[in-house]
Amino acid sequence: MANEMETERGEGWVLFAGVMFGVVGVLNVLWGLSAIANSHIFINGNHFDIDHRQAWGWTVLILGALELLIAYGIWTRQQWARWTGVVIAGIHAIVVLADMQAYPWWSLALFSVDVLIIYGLVARGGRSPTTAT
């Protein structure tokens, strides 16, 4: 009984990581499209170290699409998605800190979500459901 409870608890973290990857992926797709279209959300009087917002937008758009693919892989319990998700969440956590000066609360929120995704995939993602005999 305790083993089944532990499996269920682990499945919840994996599901959480997949859902958060999906949410962050959609946000990054929208953020990337906004940068590509030179939206005024980026011009709010903030200084950016990246001269080409459109190039940054394409990078974030591709990252968001990759995150959506990983979310699907996590939901279908693909092992490649677990480890790719850990790597991409780690990279994304570093990338969002680059926006810290312009968007501090947004950066901290996404950084926190990335840390929770990594925890869910590393600490709980390796558990496979037990089969009853």
WOCOR-V594628 format. One record per pair of residues at least 12 apart in sequence whose ideal C-beta (glycine too) atoms are under 10 Angstrom apart, sorted by the first residue. I is the first residue (numbers start at 0). J is the second residue. D is the distance in whole Angstrom. If there is no record, write none. Layout:
# WOCOR-V594628
i = [I & I]
j = [J & J]
d = [D & D]
This chain:
# WOCOR-V594628
i = [2 & 2 & 3 & 3 & 3 & 5 & 5 & 5 & 6 & 6 & 6 & 6 & 6 & 7 & 7 & 8 & 8 & 9 & 9 & 9 & 9 & 9 & 9 & 9 & 9 & 10 & 10 & 10 & 10 & 10 & 11 & 11 & 12 & 12 & 12 & 12 & 12 & 12 & 12 & 12 & 12 & 12 & 13 & 13 & 13 & 13 & 13 & 13 & 13 & 13 & 13 & 13 & 13 & 14 & 14 & 14 & 14 & 15 & 15 & 15 & 15 & 15 & 15 & 15 & 15 & 16 & 16 & 16 & 16 & 16 & 16 & 16 & 16 & 16 & 16 & 16 & 16 & 16 & 16 & 16 & 16 & 16 & 16 & 16 & 17 & 17 & 17 & 17 & 17 & 17 & 17 & 17 & 17 & 17 & 17 & 17 & 17 & 17 & 17 & 18 & 18 & 18 & 18 & 18 & 19 & 19 & 19 & 19 & 19 & 19 & 19 & 19 & 19 & 19 & 19 & 20 & 20 & 20 & 20 & 20 & 20 & 20 & 20 & 20 & 20 & 20 & 20 & 20 & 20 & 20 & 20 & 20 & 20 & 20 & 20 & 21 & 21 & 21 & 21 & 21 & 21 & 21 & 22 & 22 & 22 & 22 & 22 & 23 & 23 & 23 & 23 & 23 & 23 & 23 & 23 & 23 & 23 & 23 & 23 & 23 & 23 & 24 & 24 & 24 & 24 & 24 & 24 & 24 & 24 & 24 & 24 & 24 & 24 & 25 & 25 & 25 & 25 & 26 & 26 & 26 & 26 & 26 & 26 & 27 & 27 & 27 & 27 & 27 & 27 & 27 & 27 & 27 & 27 & 27 & 27 & 27 & 27 & 28 & 28 & 28 & 28 & 28 & 28 & 28 & 28 & 29 & 29 & 29 & 30 & 30 & 30 & 30 & 30 & 30 & 30 & 30 & 30 & 31 & 31 & 31 & 31 & 31 & 31 & 31 & 31 & 31 & 31 & 31 & 32 & 32 & 32 & 32 & 32 & 33 & 33 & 33 & 33 & 34 & 34 & 34 & 34 & 34 & 34 & 34 & 34 & 34 & 34 & 34 & 34 & 35 & 35 & 35 & 35 & 35 & 35 & 35 & 35 & 36 & 36 & 36 & 37 & 37 & 37 & 38 & 38 & 40 & 41 & 41 & 41 & 43 & 43 & 44 & 45 & 45 & 45 & 45 & 46 & 46 & 47 & 47 & 47 & 47 & 48 & 48 & 48 & 49 & 55 & 55 & 58 & 59 & 59 & 59 & 62 & 62 & 62 & 62 & 63 & 65 & 65 & 65 & 65 & 65 & 66 & 66 & 66 & 66 & 66 & 66 & 68 & 68 & 68 & 68 & 69 & 69 & 69 & 69 & 69 & 69 & 69 & 69 & 69 & 69 & 70 & 70 & 72 & 73 & 73 & 73 & 73 & 76 & 76 & 76 & 78 & 78 & 78 & 80 & 80 & 81 & 81 & 81 & 81 & 81 & 82 & 82 & 82 & 82 & 83 & 84 & 84 & 84 & 84 & 84 & 84 & 85 & 85 & 85 & 85 & 85 & 85 & 85 & 86 & 87 & 87 & 87 & 88 & 88 & 88 & 88 & 88 & 88 & 88 & 88 & 88 & 88 & 89 & 89 & 89 & 89 & 90 & 91 & 91 & 91 & 91 & 91 & 91 & 92 & 92 & 92 & 92 & 92 & 92 & 92 & 92 & 92 & 93 & 93 & 94 & 94 & 94 & 94 & 95 & 95 & 95 & 95 & 95 & 95 & 95 & 96 & 96 & 96 & 98]
j = [126 & 129 & 128 & 129 & 131 & 123 & 126 & 129 & 123 & 126 & 127 & 128 & 129 & 126 & 128 & 123 & 126 & 119 & 122 & 123 & 124 & 125 & 126 & 127 & 128 & 76 & 123 & 124 & 126 & 128 & 119 & 123 & 115 & 116 & 118 & 119 & 120 & 121 & 122 & 123 & 124 & 126 & 73 & 74 & 76 & 81 & 84 & 119 & 120 & 123 & 124 & 125 & 126 & 73 & 74 & 119 & 123 & 73 & 112 & 115 & 116 & 118 & 119 & 120 & 123 & 69 & 70 & 73 & 74 & 80 & 81 & 84 & 85 & 88 & 112 & 115 & 116 & 117 & 118 & 119 & 120 & 121 & 123 & 124 & 69 & 70 & 71 & 72 & 73 & 74 & 75 & 76 & 80 & 81 & 84 & 116 & 119 & 120 & 124 & 70 & 73 & 74 & 116 & 119 & 66 & 70 & 73 & 84 & 88 & 109 & 112 & 113 & 115 & 116 & 119 & 65 & 66 & 67 & 68 & 69 & 70 & 71 & 72 & 73 & 74 & 80 & 84 & 87 & 88 & 91 & 112 & 113 & 116 & 119 & 120 & 66 & 67 & 69 & 70 & 71 & 73 & 74 & 66 & 67 & 70 & 109 & 112 & 62 & 63 & 66 & 67 & 69 & 70 & 87 & 88 & 91 & 95 & 109 & 112 & 113 & 116 & 62 & 63 & 64 & 65 & 66 & 67 & 68 & 69 & 70 & 71 & 87 & 91 & 63 & 66 & 67 & 70 & 59 & 63 & 66 & 105 & 109 & 112 & 58 & 59 & 60 & 61 & 62 & 63 & 64 & 65 & 66 & 67 & 91 & 94 & 95 & 109 & 59 & 60 & 61 & 62 & 63 & 64 & 66 & 67 & 59 & 60 & 63 & 55 & 56 & 59 & 60 & 62 & 63 & 98 & 105 & 109 & 53 & 55 & 56 & 57 & 58 & 59 & 60 & 61 & 62 & 63 & 64 & 56 & 57 & 59 & 60 & 63 & 52 & 56 & 59 & 60 & 47 & 49 & 51 & 52 & 53 & 54 & 55 & 56 & 57 & 58 & 59 & 60 & 52 & 53 & 54 & 55 & 56 & 57 & 59 & 60 & 52 & 53 & 56 & 52 & 53 & 56 & 52 & 56 & 102 & 55 & 56 & 101 & 101 & 102 & 101 & 98 & 100 & 101 & 102 & 100 & 101 & 97 & 98 & 100 & 101 & 97 & 100 & 101 & 97 & 94 & 97 & 94 & 91 & 94 & 95 & 87 & 90 & 91 & 94 & 91 & 83 & 84 & 87 & 90 & 91 & 83 & 84 & 87 & 88 & 91 & 116 & 80 & 83 & 84 & 87 & 81 & 82 & 83 & 84 & 85 & 86 & 87 & 88 & 116 & 120 & 84 & 116 & 84 & 116 & 119 & 120 & 124 & 124 & 127 & 128 & 124 & 125 & 127 & 120 & 124 & 119 & 120 & 121 & 124 & 125 & 120 & 121 & 124 & 125 & 120 & 116 & 117 & 119 & 120 & 121 & 124 & 116 & 117 & 118 & 119 & 120 & 121 & 124 & 117 & 113 & 116 & 117 & 112 & 113 & 114 & 115 & 116 & 117 & 118 & 119 & 120 & 121 & 113 & 114 & 116 & 117 & 113 & 109 & 110 & 112 & 113 & 116 & 117 & 106 & 109 & 110 & 111 & 112 & 113 & 114 & 116 & 117 & 110 & 113 & 106 & 109 & 110 & 113 & 107 & 108 & 109 & 110 & 111 & 112 & 113 & 109 & 110 & 113 & 110]
d = [10 & 6 & 9 & 7 & 9 & 9 & 7 & 9 & 10 & 6 & 8 & 6 & 6 & 10 & 9 & 7 & 9 & 9 & 8 & 4 & 7 & 8 & 4 & 9 & 9 & 10 & 8 & 10 & 8 & 7 & 9 & 8 & 9 & 9 & 7 & 4 & 8 & 10 & 7 & 4 & 7 & 9 & 6 & 9 & 8 & 8 & 10 & 6 & 7 & 6 & 5 & 9 & 8 & 8 & 8 & 8 & 10 & 10 & 10 & 7 & 8 & 9 & 5 & 10 & 9 & 9 & 9 & 6 & 10 & 10 & 9 & 7 & 9 & 8 & 10 & 8 & 5 & 8 & 8 & 4 & 5 & 10 & 8 & 7 & 8 & 5 & 8 & 8 & 4 & 5 & 9 & 10 & 8 & 10 & 8 & 9 & 9 & 9 & 10 & 7 & 9 & 9 & 10 & 10 & 9 & 8 & 10 & 10 & 9 & 10 & 5 & 8 & 7 & 5 & 8 & 10 & 5 & 8 & 9 & 5 & 4 & 9 & 9 & 6 & 9 & 9 & 6 & 8 & 8 & 9 & 9 & 10 & 6 & 10 & 9 & 8 & 6 & 9 & 4 & 8 & 9 & 8 & 9 & 10 & 9 & 10 & 8 & 9 & 8 & 6 & 9 & 10 & 9 & 10 & 8 & 7 & 9 & 7 & 6 & 8 & 8 & 8 & 5 & 7 & 8 & 3 & 4 & 8 & 8 & 6 & 10 & 10 & 10 & 7 & 9 & 7 & 9 & 9 & 7 & 9 & 9 & 8 & 10 & 10 & 5 & 7 & 9 & 5 & 3 & 8 & 9 & 6 & 9 & 8 & 9 & 10 & 9 & 8 & 6 & 9 & 9 & 4 & 6 & 9 & 7 & 9 & 9 & 8 & 10 & 8 & 5 & 8 & 9 & 7 & 10 & 10 & 10 & 10 & 8 & 5 & 7 & 7 & 4 & 3 & 7 & 8 & 6 & 9 & 7 & 10 & 9 & 6 & 9 & 9 & 7 & 9 & 10 & 10 & 9 & 10 & 5 & 7 & 9 & 6 & 3 & 8 & 9 & 6 & 8 & 8 & 5 & 9 & 9 & 4 & 6 & 9 & 7 & 10 & 9 & 8 & 6 & 7 & 9 & 9 & 9 & 10 & 9 & 9 & 9 & 8 & 9 & 9 & 9 & 8 & 4 & 8 & 8 & 8 & 10 & 9 & 9 & 7 & 8 & 9 & 10 & 8 & 10 & 9 & 9 & 10 & 8 & 10 & 7 & 8 & 7 & 8 & 10 & 8 & 10 & 6 & 10 & 10 & 10 & 8 & 6 & 8 & 7 & 10 & 8 & 9 & 10 & 10 & 9 & 10 & 6 & 5 & 10 & 10 & 6 & 9 & 10 & 10 & 8 & 10 & 8 & 9 & 9 & 8 & 8 & 9 & 8 & 9 & 9 & 9 & 10 & 9 & 9 & 10 & 5 & 8 & 5 & 7 & 8 & 9 & 9 & 10 & 10 & 7 & 8 & 9 & 5 & 10 & 8 & 8 & 6 & 10 & 10 & 5 & 6 & 8 & 10 & 9 & 9 & 10 & 9 & 5 & 8 & 9 & 4 & 5 & 10 & 9 & 7 & 10 & 7 & 9 & 9 & 6 & 9 & 7 & 9 & 9 & 5 & 9 & 10 & 10 & 8 & 5 & 9 & 9 & 4 & 7 & 9 & 8 & 9 & 9 & 10 & 9 & 10 & 9 & 9 & 9 & 4 & 5 & 10 & 9 & 7 & 9 & 6 & 10 & 10]
